[in-house]
Amino acid sequence: MVNRGMSTGGPPPRGNVKQEMRDLGSVPSFADAPAATLKAMVQAGYIFRVRPRWTLLAERTAPERAYILLDGLADVRRAGDDLGPCRPGDILGEIGILQHRLRSATVVAKDTVRVLHLSREVFEKLNDEHPYFRDVVGEGMLRKLR
């Protein structure tokens, strides 16, 4: 079986857009999101599963992508210290993208997780064009940077 979620060649794998919109709209952060925002997110990104103990983002690496956690739990670590869990609806990797700096933490799947992958370019476009997305991102950053 090919691991389509982590491939780098060709277009992203495409699932059922309506189902993926429902899945994204079921997480707390996006429960009230406009349909146009949900559709833009799932059409520009792609959803895939990640195995337990898989590193989604590594500290001190380039901010090339962000994720929205849809199912499961992930742990955040900085310099080996546990900073706490990520839960469905959390956005991962946004700080490095928006502040144009290396990743400030490592995120590791605690169990099997499902994420929406957004490239840096897609993330920036969604942030520019969708006020709801921008507000959710801003609120998440404020919680993390306190």
Secondary structure, 3 states (H helix, E strand, C coil): CCCHHHCCCCCCCCCCHHHHHHHHHCCHHHCCCCHHHHHHHHHHCEEEEECCCCEEECCCCCCCEEEEEEECCEEEEECCEEEEEECCCCEECHHHHHHCCCCCCEEEECCCEEEEEEEHHHHHHHHHHCHHHHHHHHHHHHHHHC
